[in-house]
Amino acid sequence: MSTESVLVKTLFEMSGITPETVNQMLISIANDAAKPLILFWDINDIIKATTFSRKFLEDHILNDPRIQRYERQREKGGKRIWLREPTAKSLQEIIMNEWN
């Protein structure tokens, strides 16, 4: 190994950049790139993601103001959709912090 290579490797390691951290970063980037970009979801998507019944979601989750603020409906009686990311975070917060 040349002196330059050793010097560069030492500088990287001193900065906390090791082959392991580089591999972890690459795996994380690849996983993020492989995820489909989903902006909105409907009640059927929420049912699939949570495995809760439609009635349970209607009665206990979707009427929560933290979820309702992300709900959109083109017209009365039309399909309801929610912004996916903030709704998922709110849903996680409700379940993890308020349920026994």
Secondary structure, DSSP 8 states (H G I E B T S, - for coil): --HHHHHHHHHHHHTT--HHHHHHHHHHHHHHHHS----EEEHHHHHHHH---HHHIIIIITTSHHHHTTEEESSTTS-EEEEHHHHHHHHHHHHHHH--
